[in-house]
């Protein structure tokens, strides 16, 4: 096999491969002979079909299969022989596969960049220094009450904190647009879940009242044809409801598995969970600071194939979170929406991968088990889910990759210059203090 490689860009390679005709014809003949032993053709006994007849009947199809398989196997052999590290599959061009002649083709592909990982020993991070106070537990208990609140109809105008159930019909320049219609939609005033101006437009609305409002979609709205555009909405308020917080009684305690110890037992459990969440949040903050600095200090030339793959993944993830199941009904989401974040994700993946390789990290079995337990914790039968993970080689590789990444981040944190800054629990967690006034 003859191979020649040309660099056509920083990462792009153009590789010409020539497979000897003898190898091609030998493989074709071998497959035809094997087929002849199994073929059933009229006028011939099984296994006695002459090779000439088999070739006439199946030759073109067999040759096509051989060429396809040789393209794959010779490509793999060629990149190994040339010590290349492809970042994705090739684009095959200029195929010549005439009978009796050499198989020739050109493969165009990208390789992974060479990474000289630098500035990993002088990173600086700020760690929140937090002590959980009894007032923080009070606030969290109030949030739990809010999460388990019930909504009671109110025969009055809607105010911030109320839930308003509406039908709405949106138009732009007099015409309806996709996603602009909704029935029995619950909106909690003040949560900011709707586009800017929508909640303000229904503030003070009464049950049964109809209103027309005008809003402007944000410039970064994911549906391109609506971004920055004005729209009119006709709104009908079906119901206004006020929040009723539950009493902290036996029924409320039972929701959290508290059978004895009363409110103090619940507060102890809440504080334990808060401490665990705080640790995870602080670690995430440190990780983000470290990775941002690592990214800025180590510019990486990125294979476009990896960026395109990440963009597709991010788009699919966004559509799934939006509940879009039919791709044909998906809003327009151009690559530019995801390009910057996708590039950063790919670059950081390469940088962390290089660190893991350079420092020869090996996944820690105990941490792998802990990660499996964390991933399976929300399932009905965690042990069964852990067994399913362990029985799936691809899933286990993903889990081990996550653990290796955590070990790499730990390595960076150990070498970073850490500055502690006092912060409250709410500040460290990015929480707003809940309202303490109870509707009754």
N, C-alpha and C positions, 0 to 999 in steps of 0.2 A: 504494500500500500504506500502510495506517495502522498505526502502532505506538505503544503506550503501555507504560511501564515503571514498576513499583511495587517499592520495596524492602520485603521482608517479613522481613528479618533483616539481620544485619551483612553477610553475603555472599549471601544468597538474593535472587533477583529473580523477579518475576512479570510476564511480558511478554504483553500481548494483541496479537495480530496479525490484521489484516483484509486479505485479498487480494480485489481487486475481482472481481465475478462475470464481468465481461467477459474478464478474463485467464484465468479458469478455463475458461469456455465456449470461448474461442478455442483454448486448448490441447487441449481435448477434441475439438473439430471438426477441428483439424489432425491429430491422431493417428488419428481415424476415417477421414479422407480418405486418409491414407497407408496405413492398414490395408485400405481398400477396393480400393486398387490391387494389393494382394497376395493378398487373400482369395479362397478358392475355395469357392463355395457352389453347391449343386446347383441347376441351372436358369439359371445365369448364366455368361457367359463370363468368364475371368480378366481382372480389371481393369475389368469393366463392372457390378459390383454397385452398385446405387443406394445413395446415402448413407443413405437412410431405412432400408433393409434392414440395412445394416451397423450403424446405430445400434441397431436393435431386437435384433440378434444379439449385439453386443459392447459396447453403450453402457455398461452398468453396470460391466463389468470395466475398460474404458478409463478411466472416470471415477474409479474406485478408484485406478488407477495414477497418474492425474494428481494427485489429492489427496495421495497419499503423496509424490510427487516435489515438489509445491509446498510441502508442510509442511517438507521438508528445505531446499529452496532459499530459501524466504522466511525461515526461521529464520536461515540464514546471512546473508542480506542484512540482516535486521533488527538482529542483534547488531553487524554492521559499521556500519550507519547510526547506531546508538546509542552507538558507541564502547565496547562492552562486551567484556570478556575472559573468556569462559566457562571454568570449571575442569572442565567435563565436559559431556556431552550433556544435553539437556533432558528433563523429563517433560511430555508433551503431554496437556493436559486440555481438556474442554469444546469438543470439535470440532463445528463446524456446517458441513456440506458439502452442503446441499440443492441440487438442480439449479436453475439460474437465480438463485441467491442468492450473496452473498459467502461466501468461505471464511473462517471465523473460528475461532480457537483460542487457548488460553492455554498458554504455555511457562513452566515453573518450573525454574530452574537456579541454580547458584552461580557467582560470579565469583571470580577470583583476588584476594587481598587486596592493598591498597596497602602496600608495605614501605618503611619509613624505616630503612634499614640504618645502625646506629650502633655505636660502640665497636669499630671494626676496627683502630684504630691504637695501642691500648694493651693488647693481649693479652699475657699472660705464659705462657711455657712452660718446662718443665724438660727439658733434653737430657742423656741419659746420655753420659758421657765414658768411652770404653772403648778399651783397648789389648788386642788379642788376644795372649794369652800362649801359650807352648809347652804349658803344662798344659791350656789350653783346646783345643788341637789334639789333645792326648792323649785328652781326654775325648770329643771328637767322633769320633776314630778308634774309641774303645771303643763309642760308640753305633752306628757303622756295623757293627762286629762283632756287636752285639746284633741289629741289623736283619736280618743275614744268618745268624743263629743257626739251628741245627737242633734239633728236639726228639727226645730219646731216651727211650723208656719206662723208668720207674723203679719197681721193686717195693718201694715204701716209702710212708710217709704223706706227703701233699702239704704243702709249705712255701711261704712267700712266694717268688714268682719262678717257681714251677712252673706248667705248663699242665695243667689238669684237664679231661678230656673227660667231659661228663655228659649224662644224660637227666634232665629235670625235668618235674614235673606240678604246677601250682599250683591251689589252690582257695581260695575265700573263703566262709566259712560253709558249707563242704561242697560248694560248687558251683564247677565250672571257670569260668574267665573268659578272654576273648580275649587272646591273647599270653602266656598262662600255661603253655604247653606247648612243650617243645623237645627235640630229639633230636640227639645227637652235637655238642653245643655246646662249643666250646673256650673256657675261661676261664683267663686268666693271673692268678694270685693276686697282689694288690697293685696292679693297674692301675686298679681302681675303676670298671670299665665296667658292672658290674651295680648294681642298686639297693642302698642301704646295708643291710648285714647279710647279704647273700647270700654274698659271698666269705668273710666270717668264719665263716659257717655250714658251709662245706666245708673250712676249714682243718684239716689233719691227717687228712683222709679217705684211705682206702686204695683201691687198685684193686679194683673189684668190690663195694665197701661201699655200703650203702644208708642214707640218713639222712632224717629229717623235721626241717625247720627252720621257724621262724616269722620273718617279716620285716614291716616296715611301710613302705609306699610313701611317698615324700616328699610333703609338702603341695603342692609345686608340680609334681607328676607330671602330664604332659600329658594323660593319660586321666582325665577328671574323676571317673568313678565309682570309680577306684582311689586317687586322691590322699588321702593320710593314712590309708589303710585297712590293716588287718593281713591277711596272707595266709599260708597254709601251703604249703610245697613239699615234695614227696617227690622225693628226689634219688638217682640211681644213678651212681656213679663208674665210667665205662667204662675210663679210663686216666689214670695220672699220668705226666707227662713232665717231664724236666729239660732246661734249656737247655744246648746245647753250642756254644760260640763257635768260629768258624773261626780257623785259624792265619793269620797275615799272610804268605802265601806267594804264589807266582806266580799261582796260580788266583784268589786273593783280589784281587790287584792288577789282574788282567785284567778283573774285574767293573767296574772304574772307568776302564777305557781306558788303564791305565798299562802301556806296553810296555817302557819302559826307565827307569832312574833309581831303581828300587826304592822302598823305603818313603819316602825323602826326597821323591821326586817325588809320591807320593800325599799326603804331608803338605802339600806346597806347594799342590797342587790343593785340598785340604780347606780350607786357610787362605784361599785366594782365594774359595772359595764362602762361607765363614763371613763374610768381610768384606762380600761382596755382600748376604748375608742380614741382616747387622747394619745396614747402611745402610738397607735397606728397612724393617726393624723400627723403627729410630729415627725414620724419616720417618713411619711409621704412628702412633707414639706422639705425635709433635709434632702431626700432623693431628688425632688424637682430642682432644688437649688444646685445640687452637684451636677445633675445632667445638663442643666442650662449652661453652666460654666464649661463643662466638658465639650459641649456642642460648639460653643463660641471659640474655644481654644484649639479645636481640631477640625478645620474645614475639610470636608471629604467630597471627592468627586463621586457622584452617585450614578449607578446604572439606571437608565431610564425605565428598564423593565421592572425593577424593584419598586420604583416610585409609582409607576402605573398600576402595579399589583396592589400597592397599599391604598391608592386612591379608590380602586374598585372595592376593596374591603371596607373602607370608611364610608363609601356611598351606600353599600349594602347594609351596613350597620345602622346608618341614619334612617334608611327606609324602614328597616325592621322596627326601630324605636318609634317611628311615626305610624306603625301599623299598616304600611303599604305592602300588600301581598302580591298584587298584580303589577309586574314591571311596566305594562302598557299604561297604567294609570298613574305612574310615578311622576312627580313634578320634575321639571328640568333642573338638574344639578350639574353644572359644568365642572370640569376638572379643576378650574381655577379656584373653586370654593374650598378644595381640599389640598391643593398643591403644596402650600407652605408647611402645613402640619404634617402632610405625608412625607415630605423631604426630611423634616426633623426626626420623625419616627424612624425612617430608614437609616439615617445617619447615626442616630443613637444606638440602633440595633447593631450596626457594624462596629461602632466604637466599643460597646460593651462586649460584643463577641471577640474583638481583638484583645481586650483586657482579660477576658476569661482564658483565651488561648495563651497569652503571654505569661500569665501568672499560674497557668496549669491548674485552674480550679477543677475540682471534682465534686459532683453533687453529693451532698451529705445525706445519708440514708435516713437519719432521724428527722431532718428538715423536710425531706420528701414525704415522709409519713405525716408530719404535721400539716404540710400543704394539702395532702389528700384529705385529711380530716376536715380542714377548713373548707375545701371545695365541696365536700359531701355533707357538711353540717346542715344545710337547708333542705335536704331531701328527706322523704318519709323514712327511708331505711338507709342511713349513712353507711353501715357496714357493707350492704349489698352494692352501693355505689362505689365504694373503695375497691371492692373485688372487681367490679366492671372496669374501673380505671386500670387496675393492674393486669387485666386480661387483654387490654388494648395497647399494643406497642406504640402506636402513634400518640395516643393520649398520654402515656407515661413519658414519652420524649418531651411533650409540651410541658408537663409538670416539672420534669427535671430541668428544663430550660428556665422556667420561672424561678426555681430554687437557685440555679447558677447565677441568674441575674441578681437575686437578693444577696447572694454571697459577694458578688462583685460590688454592689452598692455598700455593703458592710465594710468591705476593704477600703473603699473610698472615704467613708465616714471616719474610719479609724485614723486616716492620714490627713483629714481636713482640719483646718483651724476653725474651731467652733466657738462662737460668741453667744452667750446666753442673754436673752432679753426677757425681763419679767412681762407676763401677760396673764390676763384672766382666762378662765376656761372658755367663755363665750368668744373672746377675741381669737384664741388659738384654734377654735373649732369653726370660726366664721359664722357664729350663730347670732340671731337677733333675740333680745330678751322677749319672752312671750308676754302677752297682755295678761294682767292678773285680775282684771275686772270680769266677773262672771255674770252672764245673762241669766236671768231667772224669771 
